[in-house]
Amino acid sequence: MNTGSYSHPSNPTQPRHRSTVFSHVMTLRSDRSPASKIVALTVLSLCLMASTPVPELLHVLGIVTSIDEKHVDVKTVKGQVVSVLLTKQVKYKNKNNPKSLDPPAVGDRVIIEASRDEKSKKVTATVVHYSPGNISPPPR
């Protein structure tokens, strides 16, 4: 049987696809181009990244009860208070003033996009969306 080309198998009872698949694999192994090496390395790196632990992503919704430079406490609808760490990388987004970079104040409604570290179980904010709570609703 010739494994270097796409020929019919010498034994008619053997399926043809086994011979051609083997031949194809052997041809690919001997002709590794730089592009195929890059693809193989990319696939390998994606597999390795998929096996690394990823922080748990979550949202915290509620009213700000206290805030300072390092953390914000949010009272949720269920009544529990969740403490979220703030870093210098946090982005603040005011619903009423999109150009504002200021953090929310006590009494503001927030939706915090955060991640939870698996080891320390700490919740760290990435984006804080908020709507000032001191603005009265429009009259009806």
N, C-alpha and C positions, 0 to 999 in steps of 0.2 A: 504494500500500500504506500502510495506516495503522499507524505504529509505536507509537502511544500507547495502543492497546487490544489486547485479545486477539481479533482477528477472523481469519477464514479468509483465506489468501492469495488474491490476485486471480488468480494463475496456478495452475491445478489440478495442474500437473506439479511444482511446488515443494513440498517436504515442509512440513507444517504446523508441525513443531516448531521450525524455524529462525525463523519469524516470531514465535512465542510466546516463545521464549527471548530473542530480541532485544528484544521489547517488555518483557519482565519486567526485563531488565538496565537498559533505559532508565528504567523506572519506579523501580527501586531507586536509580539515580544521582540522580534529582531529589528523592527523598524520604529524605534521610539524617537519621535521627533521632539524638539524642544516644546512645542505646543502641547503635546500629549503629556509631557512631564509636568508642565504647569497645571494642566487640568487635574492630573493625579494628585499633585501636592495641594491644590485647592480643595479637592474632595476630602483628602486626608485631614486638612486643617479644619474644615467644617465639621467633620465627624468628631474631632477632638474638642472643638468648642461646644458641640452639642452635649458632650459628656460632662462638662464642667458645671458645677452648681450655679444656677441663676437666681438672683434675688427675687423674692415673691413680689409681684406688682399688685398694688391695691389703691383704693380711693377712700378718703376720709371726708365725710360730709357732715356739716353741722355749723354751729355758731362758735366763734372765737371767744373763749373765756379768759385767756391770758396769753400774752406774747412777749418775747424778748428776742435778743439777737440769736440765741441758740436753739430755742424751741417754741412751739405754739401748742396750746391746749385747746382742744375742740370738743364741745359737748354735742354728742350725736342725738339723733331723733329718739333713740332708745334710752337716753339719759346718761349714758356712760361718758366719761371724759377720756379722750385719747390724746396722749402727748406725742408730738411729731417733732423730730429733730430738724433744724434748719441749718443749711450750710451756705457758703458764699456763692455756690453755683445755682441756688434756687432762683427760679424765675417767678415774679409776681405779675398776675394779670388781673387788672381791675376791669370789671364788666362795663362800668360807666365811663371809664377813661382809659382806653386802650394804650395810650402813650405813657401812662404812669408806670413808674418802676417801684413805687412805694409799697411796703408790706401792708397787710390788712390791720385793722384795729380791733379792740375788744368790742364785741357786738356784731361784727361783720359776718355774713354768711360765706362759707368757704367750701370749695371742693378741692381737696389736696390730692394730687397724683404723687404717690410715694412708693417706696420699695422697703421690704422688710429683710434684713440680713438674717440668714438662716442660723448662724452661730450665735450672735448676740441678741437676736429677736428684737432689735431696735428698728423703729420705723423712721425713715429719712425722706423728707419731701424733695421732690424734683421740680414740680410746678404747683403754685398755689393760685387757683382761680378764686376771685372773691367779688362780692357785691356789698358795698357799704350798707350797714344796717340802720344808719341814722337818717336815711332818706325816706320821707313819708310817701306812701303810694299815691298816685294821682286820684283826684276826686272823681266820684261816679255820679 
